[in-house]
Amino acid sequence: MKQLFSKSAILSLAIVTSLVACKKNNQDINPTSNDVEKVKSFFNANAPKYESFVIDASTGGVLTTSKGTKINFPAGIFKKANGQIVTGNVTVEVKDVLQVSDMLLSNRPTQANAEMLISFGEMTVKASQNGEALQVKNDSARVQVPLAPAKPANGQVMREVPMWAGDSAVSYSIQGYDHENTSVTLTQTGYVPRGINWNQNGNFATNNLNGTSSFALDSLGTWRNCDALMGDPRPKTTVLGYFTNQWNPTTSTSYMGAEPSMLFFKVKQQNSLVKLYNKIISAPVGKEGLLSYQNSFPIGMEGTFLAITTKDGKFYAEMKDVTIGAPASGKTYFPVSFNLAEVTEAGLLSLIQQLNTK
């Protein structure tokens, strides 16, 4: 953001000259601010977008997204805020998040606090007529998602999967942990950067056992998630991710979903993405980074970490396959160290997309 100065007419020329010189390189003005904007721009450019459809409200219809999600709207299902049933054409917008790469890019990881989730699909649907937002009068609209039935850690196919509702702006207050996983008496308040704060809403999706799942669309304009609890019975530990290089300290003040330094974990052969977003407090150089919820990672779990940093206008990343180990003697955590290398935007996007096959 530009700063405007007005001291006196005598100083104005010198100040203008100084500002012009700074403008030659925006990073000279505020490099950390530019890093935040750069990572936000990257995520915005590559995250899933809304797809738009037109449906005759009087007759209803079925729409199919580019990812294969189908939504069946019965006749007369749309209503205005005053309860009036809508007729005529309605614009329906759908954003569906099915793959891990889309979860990462749209900041929609599959976790409910410390619980890992296996995703059947996340989505939000909006409807409007002449600019007026609409709702549905009942839950008879049905969504069919083209994802195979979930198999939690016990390997049993679930016929019913919990539905989750979520919000992306949730205030919180926590205490931090240092590089030895010792509690630090530092309380922070802000917006949760974990994406969606998922909570079960009492509804269930049905596994159709034909490579799809389906659920009722009970509301418009809010996120809905069809996820199974991981249910891994193994003992749990806390994971600390050390950025041995390229840590961006601006991360501690940029909790808005696209931070300058980020760490993700893809569970092996599961449609599940965990974001480690708690910053390690008071860390020495080489031990700066991010940690998981306390005792949330099953010991022996296999998966892939992706560490990402935006710093001084450049992207850095490292992808690492890891088996979560037990804490060392006298410790309460499992450490993973990352040595990030510079990547192009195309290279970073390729790494993110590779998570889909891990």
Secondary structure as the mmCIF struct_conf table of DSSP 4:
data_model
#
loop_
_struct_conf.conf_type_id
_struct_conf.id
_struct_conf.beg_label_comp_id
_struct_conf.beg_label_asym_id
_struct_conf.beg_label_seq_id
_struct_conf.end_label_comp_id
_struct_conf.end_label_asym_id
_struct_conf.end_label_seq_id
BEND BEND1 LYS A 7 LYS A 7
HELX_RH_AL_P HELX_RH_AL_P1 ALA A 9 LYS A 23
TURN_TY1_P TURN_TY1_P1 LYS A 24 LYS A 24
HELX_RH_AL_P HELX_RH_AL_P2 ASN A 26 ILE A 29
HELX_RH_AL_P HELX_RH_AL_P3 PRO A 31 ASN A 46
BEND BEND2 ALA A 47 ALA A 47
STRN STRN1 GLU A 51 ASP A 56
TURN_TY1_P TURN_TY1_P2 ALA A 57 THR A 59
STRN STRN2 GLY A 61 THR A 64
TURN_TY1_P TURN_TY1_P3 SER A 66 LYS A 67
BEND BEND3 GLY A 68 GLY A 68
STRN STRN3 LYS A 70 PHE A 73
TURN_TY1_P TURN_TY1_P4 ALA A 75 GLY A 76
STRN STRN4 PHE A 78 LYS A 79
TURN_TY1_P TURN_TY1_P5 ALA A 81 ASN A 82
BEND BEND4 GLY A 83 GLY A 83
HELX_LH_PP_P HELX_LH_PP_P1 GLN A 84 GLN A 84
STRN STRN5 ILE A 85 ILE A 85
HELX_LH_PP_P HELX_LH_PP_P2 VAL A 86 VAL A 86
BEND BEND5 GLY A 88 GLY A 88
STRN STRN6 ASN A 89 VAL A 97
BEND BEND6 GLN A 99 GLN A 99
HELX_RH_AL_P HELX_RH_AL_P4 VAL A 100 LEU A 105
TURN_TY1_P TURN_TY1_P6 SER A 106 ASN A 107
BEND BEND7 THR A 110 THR A 110
STRN STRN7 GLN A 111 ALA A 112
TURN_TY1_P TURN_TY1_P7 ASN A 113 ALA A 114
STRN STRN8 GLU A 115 GLN A 129
TURN_TY1_P TURN_TY1_P8 ASN A 130 GLY A 131
STRN STRN9 GLU A 132 ALA A 133
STRN STRN10 GLN A 135 VAL A 136
BEND BEND8 LYS A 137 ASP A 139
STRN STRN11 ARG A 142 VAL A 145
HELX_LH_PP_P HELX_LH_PP_P3 ALA A 148 ALA A 150
TURN_TY1_P TURN_TY1_P9 ALA A 153 ASN A 154
HELX_LH_PP_P HELX_LH_PP_P4 GLN A 156 MET A 158
BEND BEND9 ARG A 159 ARG A 159
STRN STRN12 GLU A 160 ASP A 167
BEND BEND10 SER A 168 SER A 168
STRN STRN13 SER A 171 TYR A 177
TURN_TY1_P TURN_TY1_P10 HIS A 179 GLU A 180
STRN STRN14 SER A 183 TYR A 191
TURN_TY1_P TURN_TY1_P11 PRO A 193 ARG A 194
BEND BEND11 GLY A 195 GLY A 195
STRN STRN15 ASN A 197 ASN A 207
BEND BEND12 LEU A 209 GLY A 211
STRN STRN16 SER A 213 ALA A 216
BEND BEND13 LEU A 220 THR A 222
STRN STRN17 TRP A 223 LEU A 229
BEND BEND14 ARG A 234 ARG A 234
STRN STRN18 LYS A 236 PHE A 243
BEND BEND15 THR A 244 ASN A 245
HELX_RH_3T_P HELX_RH_3T_P1 PRO A 249 THR A 253
BEND BEND16 MET A 256 ALA A 258
BEND BEND17 PRO A 260 PRO A 260
STRN STRN19 SER A 261 VAL A 267
TURN_TY1_P TURN_TY1_P12 LYS A 268 GLN A 269
BEND BEND18 GLN A 270 ASN A 271
STRN STRN20 LEU A 273 LYS A 275
STRN STRN21 ASN A 278 LYS A 279
STRN STRN22 ILE A 280 ILE A 280
BEND BEND19 ILE A 281 SER A 282
HELX_LH_PP_P HELX_LH_PP_P5 ALA A 283 PRO A 284
TURN_TY1_P TURN_TY1_P13 VAL A 285 GLY A 286
STRN STRN23 GLY A 289 LEU A 291
BEND BEND20 TYR A 293 TYR A 293
TURN_TY1_P TURN_TY1_P14 GLN A 294 ASN A 295
STRN STRN24 PHE A 297 PRO A 298
TURN_TY1_P TURN_TY1_P15 ILE A 299 GLY A 300
STRN STRN25 GLU A 302 LYS A 311
TURN_TY1_P TURN_TY1_P16 ASP A 312 GLY A 313
STRN STRN26 LYS A 314 THR A 323
HELX_LH_PP_P HELX_LH_PP_P6 ILE A 324 ALA A 328
TURN_TY1_P TURN_TY1_P17 SER A 329 GLY A 330
BEND BEND21 THR A 332 THR A 332
STRN STRN27 TYR A 333 PHE A 338
STRN STRN28 ALA A 341 VAL A 343
HELX_RH_AL_P HELX_RH_AL_P5 GLU A 345 GLN A 354
HELX_RH_3T_P HELX_RH_3T_P2 LEU A 355 THR A 357
#
